Amino acid sequence: MYRTQFLDQDVLCLHHNSQTQPCPDSLVSGLQTVCSINDVWAVLADFAMGLGIEFVSYASARSDAKVGTSTWLSNFPDWWTKLYYADETLGEDAIFIGDNRVGPTLFQTDVSNSYLKLNAKVAERLVSMGEFGLRSGFVCPTEPENSITAAGWCFGSSLGQTDFIRLYANHGATLRLASLCAHQQIEAFKRSSESRQTANCILSDREQECLLHLASGYRSSGIAYKMGITLSTVEFHLRRIRKKLGAATREEAVAKAVALGHISFPTQAESSLRPQ
């Protein structure tokens, strides 16, 4: 277990109508003591329910990743969650309302009265949400429109349209800010987890040897000769090394391996022995 304090109450504020609205103290206090992404969701869900919201979900998915790598947290029924995950195009569901990333969007699950332009898939999702009692809600995107990641919060209620619009008028701006604060905390946990995974990765002896030759200036063919293995095996080792270290290039892999203590830079004498 570990605690984090990624939030700065003086920084987390929303400029609305030329005024500064700070993130509520109770939410900030709760987020500063969480120990997991699930805790972040629970803190925001409790906060939202205190304002009259009944259904809360958070979704995050990269457009270039498989569904299994996405994040989904909610108090929606299990059967609806299974339907959600059965779809491979998470950016086209009710959570993002037609992949809208610009700002909060109000919606109704009675699509016959909806002012939104919905495709058939999104309309079907909204109708299915109505089956477990969610009648009105709004989504808060938390990533820029051009981001490779689609992420956001969905806040729902059993209230009809008129009553929910009144609730949104009273608490919409606060919930929008709260969703951004919570998303920031979730992303901080993800970055922290990735850093720990990289720091704790274990390179095999052969992988370390391969990296040492790479750091000495050898190319793949030279590494294959030095290690007595095939060129394809060298490439296999290098791919695994980059994946373990989270490195995009060979050079970055060498730099991270040195920084983490997996290898040491070769001496000048060693480097001078590499093939020309």
C-alpha positions in Angstrom: 0.0 0.0 0.0 1.3 3.5 -0.7 -0.2 6.9 -0.5 0.1 9.8 -3.0 -0.4 13.5 -2.9 -0.4 14.5 -6.6 -3.0 17.2 -6.1 -2.4 20.8 -5.3 -5.5 22.5 -4.2 -4.2 25.9 -5.2 -3.7 24.7 -8.8 -6.9 22.6 -9.3 -9.4 25.3 -10.0 -12.0 26.0 -12.7 -12.3 29.4 -14.4 -16.0 30.0 -15.0 -17.6 33.3 -15.8 -14.3 35.0 -14.9 -14.4 33.6 -11.4 -12.2 30.9 -9.8 -14.1 27.9 -8.3 -11.7 25.7 -6.2 -12.1 22.0 -6.1 -14.3 21.1 -3.0 -12.2 20.5 0.1 -13.9 17.2 0.8 -13.0 15.8 -2.6 -9.4 17.1 -2.4 -8.9 15.6 1.0 -10.3 12.3 -0.1 -8.2 12.1 -3.3 -5.0 12.9 -1.3 -5.4 9.7 0.8 -6.3 7.2 -1.9 -4.2 4.1 -2.4 -5.5 2.8 -5.8 -7.4 3.7 -8.9 -10.4 2.0 -7.5 -10.2 4.3 -4.4 -10.2 7.3 -6.7 -13.4 6.1 -8.3 -15.0 5.4 -4.9 -14.1 8.9 -3.6 -15.6 10.7 -6.6 -18.7 8.4 -6.7 -19.4 9.1 -3.0 -19.0 12.9 -3.7 -21.3 12.7 -6.7 -23.9 10.7 -4.9 -23.9 13.4 -2.2 -25.1 15.8 -4.9 -27.9 13.6 -6.1 -26.1 11.4 -8.7 -27.0 7.7 -8.6 -24.9 6.2 -11.3 -21.2 6.9 -11.8 -18.7 5.4 -14.3 -15.2 6.1 -15.5 -13.8 4.8 -18.8 -10.5 5.1 -20.5 -9.3 3.4 -23.7 -6.5 4.0 -26.3 -7.7 4.0 -29.9 -4.7 1.8 -30.8 -5.1 -0.7 -28.0 -7.3 -3.8 -27.4 -10.4 -3.6 -25.2 -8.7 -5.6 -22.5 -6.2 -2.8 -21.9 -8.9 -0.2 -21.1 -10.0 1.0 -17.7 -13.6 0.7 -16.7 -15.0 1.5 -13.2 -18.7 1.9 -12.4 -21.7 0.9 -10.3 -23.6 -0.1 -13.4 -25.0 -3.6 -13.5 -22.7 -6.5 -14.5 -24.8 -7.4 -17.5 -24.4 -3.9 -18.9 -20.7 -3.9 -18.3 -20.4 -7.2 -20.2 -22.2 -5.6 -23.2 -19.9 -2.6 -23.0 -16.8 -4.8 -23.1 -18.3 -7.0 -25.9 -17.9 -3.9 -28.2 -14.5 -3.3 -29.7 -15.2 0.3 -30.4 -15.3 1.9 -27.0 -15.1 5.4 -28.4 -18.5 5.0 -30.1 -20.6 4.2 -27.0 -22.8 6.1 -24.6 -19.8 7.0 -22.4 -18.5 9.4 -25.0 -21.7 10.1 -26.9 -20.5 9.7 -30.4 -16.8 10.2 -29.4 -17.5 13.8 -28.3 -14.3 15.1 -26.5 -15.1 18.8 -26.4 -17.0 19.3 -23.2 -19.9 18.0 -21.0 -22.8 16.5 -22.9 -26.3 16.0 -21.4 -28.2 13.0 -22.5 -31.5 11.0 -22.0 -31.9 7.3 -22.3 -35.3 8.0 -24.0 -33.7 8.6 -27.3 -37.0 9.5 -28.9 -36.8 12.8 -27.2 -33.1 13.3 -27.6 -31.7 16.5 -29.2 -28.4 14.7 -29.9 -27.5 13.3 -33.3 -26.9 9.7 -32.4 -25.9 6.8 -34.5 -27.7 3.5 -34.1 -25.0 2.0 -31.8 -25.0 4.9 -29.4 -28.8 5.0 -29.3 -28.8 1.3 -28.5 -26.4 1.8 -25.6 -28.5 4.7 -24.2 -31.7 2.6 -24.4 -29.9 -0.3 -22.6 -28.8 2.1 -19.8 -32.5 3.0 -19.3 -33.2 -0.6 -18.6 -31.5 -0.4 -15.2 -33.1 2.9 -14.2 -30.8 5.5 -15.6 -33.0 8.1 -17.3 -30.8 11.2 -17.6 -27.2 12.0 -17.3 -24.1 13.8 -18.7 -20.6 12.8 -19.7 -17.4 14.7 -19.0 -14.6 14.0 -21.4 -11.2 14.3 -19.6 -8.8 14.0 -22.6 -8.2 16.6 -25.4 -10.1 16.1 -28.6 -7.0 15.1 -30.6 -5.7 12.7 -27.9 -5.0 9.0 -28.8 -6.8 8.2 -25.5 -10.6 8.5 -25.0 -11.5 9.0 -21.3 -14.3 10.4 -19.3 -16.8 10.2 -16.5 -20.5 9.5 -16.9 -22.9 10.7 -14.2 -26.5 9.4 -14.3 -29.7 9.6 -12.5 -33.2 8.2 -12.4 -34.6 11.8 -12.5 -36.6 12.9 -15.5 -35.2 15.5 -17.9 -36.6 18.6 -16.2 -35.4 17.7 -12.7 -32.0 16.5 -14.0 -31.4 19.8 -15.8 -32.0 21.6 -12.6 -29.5 19.3 -10.8 -27.0 19.9 -13.6 -27.5 23.7 -13.3 -26.7 23.5 -9.6 -23.8 21.0 -9.6 -22.7 20.5 -13.2 -19.6 22.8 -13.0 -18.6 21.2 -9.7 -18.9 17.7 -11.0 -17.0 18.7 -14.2 -14.1 20.0 -12.1 -14.3 17.0 -9.8 -14.0 14.6 -12.8 -10.9 16.4 -14.0 -9.3 16.2 -10.6 -10.1 12.5 -10.3 -8.8 11.8 -13.8 -5.6 13.5 -13.0 -5.2 11.3 -10.0 -5.9 8.1 -12.0 -3.4 9.0 -14.6 -0.8 9.7 -11.8 -1.4 6.2 -10.5 -1.0 4.7 -14.0 2.3 6.6 -14.5 3.5 5.5 -11.0 2.6 1.9 -11.8 4.4 1.9 -15.1 7.5 3.4 -13.5 7.5 0.7 -10.8 7.1 -2.0 -13.4 10.0 -0.7 -15.4 12.2 -0.3 -12.3 11.4 -3.9 -11.2 11.8 -5.6 -14.6 14.4 -8.4 -14.7 16.7 -8.8 -17.7 18.1 -12.2 -18.4 21.9 -12.8 -18.6 21.6 -13.1 -22.4 19.6 -9.9 -22.6 22.1 -8.0 -20.5 25.0 -9.4 -22.6 23.1 -8.3 -25.7 22.7 -4.8 -24.3 26.4 -4.5 -23.3 27.4 -5.3 -26.9 24.8 -2.8 -28.2 26.2 -0.1 -25.8 29.7 -0.9 -27.1 28.7 0.0 -30.6 28.0 -3.4 -32.1 25.2 -3.7 -34.6 22.9 -6.7 -34.7 25.2 -8.8 -37.0 28.1 -8.1 -34.7 26.2 -8.9 -31.6 25.1 -12.2 -33.2 28.8 -13.0 -34.0 30.0 -12.1 -30.5 27.2 -14.1 -28.8 27.3 -17.1 -31.2 23.6 -16.8 -32.0 21.5 -16.1 -35.1 20.5 -12.6 -36.2 16.8 -13.3 -35.6 17.6 -14.3 -32.0 19.4 -11.0 -31.5 16.4 -9.1 -32.8 14.1 -11.2 -30.5 16.3 -10.3 -27.5 16.2 -6.6 -28.4 12.4 -6.6 -28.8 12.0 -8.2 -25.4 14.4 -5.7 -23.9 12.6 -2.7 -25.3 9.3 -4.1 -24.1 10.5 -4.8 -20.6 12.1 -1.3 -20.2 9.3 0.5 -22.0 11.8 1.9 -24.5 10.8 3.0 -28.1 14.4 2.6 -29.5 17.6 0.7 -28.9 19.3 3.8 -27.7 16.6 4.5 -25.2 16.8 0.9 -24.0 20.5 1.3 -23.3 20.0 4.6 -21.5 17.3 3.1 -19.3 19.3 0.0 -18.6 22.2 2.1 -17.4 20.0 4.3 -15.3 18.4 1.3 -13.6 21.7 -0.4 -13.0 21.2 -3.3 -15.3 24.4 -2.6 -17.2 27.4 -0.2 -17.1 28.7 1.8 -20.0 31.7 0.0 -21.5 35.2 1.5 -20.9 36.9 3.4 -23.7 39.3 0.4 -24.2 36.3 -2.0 -24.6 34.6 0.4 -27.0 37.7 0.6 -29.2 37.7 -3.1 -29.8 34.3 -3.1 -31.6 34.3 -3.9 -35.3 34.5 -1.0 -37.7 
